[in-house]
Amino acid sequence: MASLEQRGNRFRVSFRLGGAKHHVGVKAADRKEAEAGLARLEENLRLVERGRLIVPEGADVGLYLISDGRLEQKVESVQSTRLSELFRAYREQFTVGVKEKVTRKMEDIHLKHVLRILGDVTVTEVTAGAVQRFVDTRSRETYLGKTVKTTTVRKAVATFRFVMNWGVRQGRTKTNSPDVDLFFAKERQAEPFRTFEQITLILARGGFDAARIKELWDGLFLNPDEVSEVLEIVRKKTASAWLYPFLVTAAHTGARRGELFRSRVEDFDFGGKLILIRELKRSRAKETFRTVDMAPLLETVMKDYFATIHPGGMYSYSSVAGQQITDG
């Protein structure tokens, strides 16, 4: 951890902290007294590494540790914040409305995995090695029979880093997230989109397991006639009155799922044949909008829905008056 060096009648201690090498002279009459100074420095160095002792900004690290801080200022002994405390503060105090509900929900999932894998350690114990251990462990885990995607692991690390740095900005901790390059499992490029005919031709060759078959169908691209066929099946079979107009809007506008959840009745301008889309992704600082032309089928479906089936309230798609549809 640290070593004592003697040059004539002079002694000095060499040690490493935060990846940097430091030296400090020891005022001692003999080697025995110098070794006592070495022991004192090593004890304080362990406290710093555990987050229980903080070196003041601008202080001479060596002098501070070997003198218990008396040459610079009093030692600041603190109990470092634990991950569970930091995560709880973030959930309760992060500014409401900055991130979408679904985003916050996913962040909660990411943080639970971090806490499960790393344990309830202090923020000062979150080293580059600890973060890499999370990456390696999470990358080996499975969900629904499949290995967790590298993209998912990357998102979890991004969430973890954001919360760690948020804690510093809020004055809750003094430990930023380790700023290092991490090693992730090699990502597999998504399958290209294929038409129904292309997929059936591939499957006709045989020899595919269930996972590969599902993977192919996940990349199905529907032409306009097939989209209409799917929508008609939904119209005839669904028990949810809002689902058919919801999917018709998606098919004829390209709106994201979350954008449709946020859609309001007044966003449909039947006179101008335009739809206002409340965007999710363009800006983090403010809510943005775009307008889309209203296709004839969409106009007919939505007019009928609003006039005869819609339960009431501000949201376009709802099963209960005034209640927004969610992923759940």
Secondary structure, DSSP 4 states (H G I P E B T S, - for coil): -EEEEEETTEEEEEEEETTEEEEEEE--SSHHHHHHHHHHHHHHHHHHHTTSEEPPTT--HHHHHHTTTTTTS--EE--PPBHHHHHHHHHHHSPTTSS-HHHHHHHHHHHHHHHHHH-S-BGGG--HHHHHHHHHHHHH-EETTEEPPHHHHHHHHHHHHHHHHHHHHTTS-S-PPP------PPPPPPPPPB-HHHHHHHHTT----HHHHHHHHHTB---HHHHHHHHHHHHHH-S-TTHHHHHHHHHHH---HHHHHH-BGGGEETTTTEEEEE-SSS-SSS--EEEEE--HHHHHHHHHIIIII--SSSBSS-SSTT------
